[in-house]
Amino acid sequence: MFTGIVEEIGEVLDVRESADVVVFTVRGGTVSSDARHGDSIAVNGVCLTVIDPDGGAGGTFRVELVPETLKRSSLSAVVPGTRVNLERAVPVNGRLGGHIVQGHVDGVATVLSRTPGERTDEVRFSLAPDLARYVVEKGSITVDGVSLTVAGVSSDTFSVALIPTTLSDTTLGSRDPGDTVNLEVDVVAKYVERLTAGYRGATPARDEAGER
């Protein structure tokens, strides 16, 4: 479980295929400082499992990506040198600084536009029809692992306002129109939909699977 509060921007140093698995070597001094084999680290919002037997050697860690992860997220386009948002799983006694984030990506969106302000930016993203019903104005959404508040939403787009800290401390500060990002909608909305489906006479949507 994560909160969508990015701890640092890391860098993918190596991308290596091994049969049907892709292995990333990622540099991230903060998140790797106490990483151990089997720990969870969110990479651009995707929950991945650390496979280093000793963890954190030289400020790096390795993770494996299965075909399902590559199919459902933007990590399939990652190459050496790509900068990524990193967050360790939150401890039980930790602060919930953002919102409840599972690291299970629901879909990929495209940056449509960004409007710079004096110190802030407003960014507009595409929004798939099957996810639009979970996105509400002033609600929470995770974009590339960053917990954000929805500033506006339509049937096929949504927008967010990025504060100076988000612009400087996450990769969203350098995202341009045409770039793709990972989306995770608020899991609470999905549970509410499923639990009330019987009362509404509706059929619950098929669960979307992100990384495991």
C-alpha positions in Angstrom: 0.0 0.0 0.0 1.2 3.5 -0.9 0.0 7.1 -0.4 1.0 8.7 -3.7 3.6 10.9 -2.0 6.7 10.5 -4.2 9.9 10.1 -2.1 12.4 10.8 -4.9 12.9 10.8 -8.7 15.0 7.8 -9.7 16.6 6.7 -12.9 16.3 3.4 -14.7 19.9 2.3 -15.4 19.3 -1.0 -17.2 16.5 -2.8 -18.9 17.1 -6.5 -19.5 14.8 -9.2 -20.9 14.9 -12.7 -19.5 12.4 -15.1 -21.2 9.0 -13.4 -20.6 10.2 -11.2 -17.7 11.8 -7.7 -18.0 14.2 -6.7 -15.2 14.8 -3.1 -14.4 17.8 -1.8 -12.5 16.8 1.4 -10.9 18.9 4.0 -9.1 17.2 5.5 -6.0 19.3 6.2 -3.0 16.4 7.0 -0.6 14.1 4.1 -1.4 16.9 1.6 -1.7 18.5 2.6 1.6 16.5 0.0 3.5 15.2 -2.1 0.7 15.2 -5.9 1.1 14.4 -8.8 -1.1 10.6 -9.0 -1.5 9.9 -5.4 -0.5 7.4 -3.3 -2.6 8.4 -0.1 -4.3 6.1 1.9 -6.6 7.8 2.8 -9.9 5.7 5.5 -11.7 2.8 4.2 -9.7 3.3 0.5 -10.4 3.8 -1.7 -7.4 6.9 -3.8 -8.1 8.8 -6.3 -6.0 12.5 -5.9 -5.1 14.5 -9.0 -6.2 17.9 -8.1 -5.0 18.9 -10.7 -2.4 20.8 -8.2 -0.3 18.8 -5.1 -1.4 20.0 -1.5 -2.0 23.6 -2.2 -3.1 25.1 1.0 -4.4 21.9 2.9 -4.2 20.2 0.7 -6.7 17.6 -2.0 -6.7 16.2 -4.5 -9.3 12.6 -5.3 -10.0 10.8 -7.8 -12.4 8.0 -6.9 -14.7 5.7 -9.6 -16.1 3.8 -9.3 -19.4 0.6 -8.2 -17.6 2.4 -5.2 -16.2 4.0 -4.2 -19.5 0.6 -4.5 -21.2 -1.3 -2.3 -18.8 1.2 0.4 -17.9 3.5 2.8 -19.6 6.6 1.0 -18.2 6.8 -1.0 -21.5 8.3 2.2 -23.1 11.0 2.7 -20.4 14.6 2.7 -21.6 17.9 3.2 -19.8 18.0 6.8 -18.7 14.3 7.2 -18.1 13.5 9.1 -14.9 10.8 7.6 -12.7 8.8 8.5 -9.5 9.7 6.2 -6.6 7.8 5.5 -3.3 8.3 2.8 -0.7 5.3 1.0 0.7 3.9 3.0 3.7 4.4 1.4 7.1 1.3 0.7 9.2 2.2 3.6 11.6 3.1 5.9 8.7 1.3 9.1 7.6 -1.3 8.9 4.9 -0.1 12.1 3.3 -2.0 11.5 0.0 -4.7 8.9 -0.4 -4.9 5.1 -0.5 -2.9 3.9 -3.5 -2.5 0.2 -4.3 0.0 0.5 -7.1 -2.3 -1.4 -9.4 -2.6 0.6 -12.6 -6.0 0.9 -14.1 -5.0 2.4 -17.4 -2.7 4.7 -19.4 -3.5 8.3 -20.2 -2.0 10.9 -22.5 -1.0 14.4 -21.6 -3.2 16.6 -23.7 -2.0 20.1 -22.6 -0.3 22.0 -19.9 -0.9 25.7 -19.0 1.9 27.2 -17.0 1.1 29.7 -14.3 3.5 32.0 -12.4 4.5 29.1 -10.1 2.0 26.4 -10.9 0.9 24.4 -13.9 -2.5 23.1 -15.0 -2.3 19.8 -16.9 -5.0 18.1 -18.8 -5.1 14.4 -19.5 -7.1 12.0 -21.6 -9.6 9.8 -19.7 -10.8 6.4 -20.9 -14.6 5.9 -20.8 -14.3 2.9 -18.5 -12.5 5.0 -15.9 -14.4 8.2 -16.2 -17.2 7.2 -13.8 -14.6 6.8 -11.0 -13.2 10.4 -11.4 -14.9 13.3 -9.7 -14.0 16.9 -9.2 -12.1 17.4 -6.0 -11.6 13.7 -5.7 -8.3 11.8 -5.7 -6.4 10.2 -8.6 -2.9 8.8 -9.0 -0.9 9.9 -12.0 2.5 8.2 -12.4 2.4 7.4 -8.7 1.6 11.0 -7.6 -1.5 11.5 -5.5 -3.4 14.5 -7.1 -6.7 16.3 -6.6 -8.9 16.4 -9.7 -9.5 20.1 -10.6 -11.9 19.4 -13.4 -13.4 16.4 -15.3 -15.4 15.8 -18.5 -16.5 12.6 -20.1 -13.1 11.9 -21.6 -10.6 14.3 -19.9 -9.6 15.5 -16.5 -7.3 18.2 -15.3 -5.1 18.8 -12.2 -3.2 21.7 -10.8 0.4 21.1 -9.9 1.9 23.0 -7.0 5.6 24.0 -7.1 6.7 21.0 -5.0 5.1 18.5 -7.3 6.7 20.3 -10.3 10.1 20.1 -8.8 10.0 16.8 -6.9 8.2 14.5 -9.4 8.5 13.7 -13.1 5.2 15.5 -13.8 7.2 18.7 -13.9 8.7 17.6 -17.2 5.8 15.8 -18.8 4.9 17.3 -22.3 1.7 16.9 -24.4 1.8 13.5 -26.1 3.6 11.8 -23.2 1.8 8.8 -21.6 1.3 8.3 -17.9 -0.1 5.6 -15.6 -3.5 6.1 -13.9 -4.9 4.6 -10.8 -8.4 5.7 -9.8 -9.6 5.8 -6.2 -10.1 2.2 -5.1 -12.9 3.4 -2.7 -15.0 4.4 -5.7 -14.6 0.9 -7.2 -15.6 -0.8 -4.0 -18.7 1.5 -3.6 -19.7 0.6 -7.2 -19.5 -3.1 -6.6 -21.2 -3.0 -3.2 -24.1 -1.0 -4.5 -24.5 -2.7 -7.9 -27.2 -5.1 -6.6 -29.3 -2.2 -5.3 -29.0 -0.3 -8.5 -29.6 -3.4 -10.7 -26.3 -2.9 -12.4 -23.5 -5.3 -13.3 -20.2 -4.5 -11.5 -17.4 -3.6 -13.9 -14.7 -6.3 -14.4 -11.8 -5.7 -12.0 -8.8 -4.1 -13.6 -5.5 -5.8 -12.8 -2.3 -3.9 -12.4 1.0 -5.2 -11.2 1.3 -8.1 -8.7 
